[in-house]
Amino acid sequence: MEVACPECKTKFSLDESRIPGASAKVRCSRCQNVFRITREGQIVGPDWAPPVQAPPETPVAAKAPDHIPEPAPSGPAAPLPPSAPEMVSQEAGGISPESVEAELLPFPPRRKRHWLWISAILLVAGAAVGLALGAWQGVLPGPLKPLNGVAQRLKETLEPAKPAAPPAATPEAGVRSPAPTKVTPPPPPVTAEDLRDLPVEWAQAHYQGLVNVQGGGQLLVIQGEVLNKGKTARGPIRLKATLTDAQHRPVKEESVYAGSTFTDTELKTMSPEEIKGWLAKPGGRSQESVLQPGKKEPFTAVFFGVPDNLAETRSGFQLVVTEGPAAAR
C-alpha cells in the first residue's frame, strides 16, 4: 500500500504483510516520525483501539447434577493434557505491546530520461546545419529564400580581397635603359593627292625607360623623317600620329610639326608643356619650316601617360602627312 508521512509528506510503499494485526506502528526513514497505521492504510492516533465485537451468546448452563461424585483417592497426579497457547487476536481485541514497528522507506526516485533531451538537441542541431548549408549554396525554397541572400552577402564578405597590382617600376638614375623596342606600323592610310610627294621615309617608336619626371608619366616616342620627292619646296610639314590597339583601332592621336628632335634625357626632364610647345610650332626646334625638293626633315611625336606594357598588348601606330603646302617663292 502507499503511505504518506503526516509530518514530512514523504510517500512510501508498505507491504501489508508487515501489519500482522489491525494496526501497527511505523517510523518514517526520512524524518524519523513514528505514527500508527491500520491495515486499510488509515493513519490513527497512538491510543487508537479497534472496535470490540460483542461476544457470542453462550447456551444456558445445564442443571448441575444432584449427585456430586466424590473425588478419587489421592495418588500421583496425572499430567494435564497440553493446551493450545493463548493467542490474542489483533482483529478481535487490542494491540499487543509487541506490535510490529515497520520502517517506511521512500519510493525510489524516478530516473531522469536524459536521452529525450539529447535527441531533441540533436534534431535541432541537425536542422540548423541543414538550413545553413542550404543557404550557403543558395538553394533554400519558399519563405526561406531571404536566408540565401544573407548567406551570399556573408560569402562575399569572407572572400579575400584581390591583391592590388604592383606599381610600375621606374628606371633609377644610373641604370642603363634597355634597347628601344621597334613597333612595326601597319600600312599608312591613303593621303591626299597633293601630299603623295611627302612620304614618311622611316619611323621608329620606343618607350622603355622613357618616364617623364615632370608629371608626363610613361612616354611613347615616335621618331622619323619626311622626304620631299616633289620638284617644289614644301612647308611647313605637319603630321598626325595615331596610337592603335592590337586590332588597329585608334586609341590616341597627336598632331605635330616636323623639325623637332629630342634626346632621351630631354624627354625625361623637360616639362610636358615645353615639349608640346615645340611640337606645335611650325619648323619645330630646327626653325626650318620649308623642305626643299629631295631633302629630308626629321620629326618627333610624343604620347604622354601611356601603359608600360605596350609590347605585350601588341599596340601599333600610324603616321600620315596632313599638311605640306607649296612654299612661296
Buried (B, 14 or more C-beta within 10 A) or exposed (E): EEBBBEEEEBEBEBEEEBBBBBBBBBBBBBEEBEBBBBBEEEBBEEEBEBEEEEEEEEEEEEEEEEEEEEEEEEEEEEEEEEEEEEEEEBEEBBBEEEBBEBEBEBEEEEEEEEEEEEEEEEEEEEEEEEBEEBBBEEEBEEEEEEBBEEBBEEEEEEEEEEEEEEEEEEBEEEEEEEEBEEBEBEEBEEBEEEBEBBBBEEBBBBBBBBBBEEEBBBBBBBBBBBBBEBEEBBBBBBBBBBBBEEEBEEBBEBEBBBBBEBEBEEBBEBEBEEBBEBBEBBBBBEEBBBBBEEBBBBBBBBBBEBBBEBEEEEBBBBBBBEBBEEBEE
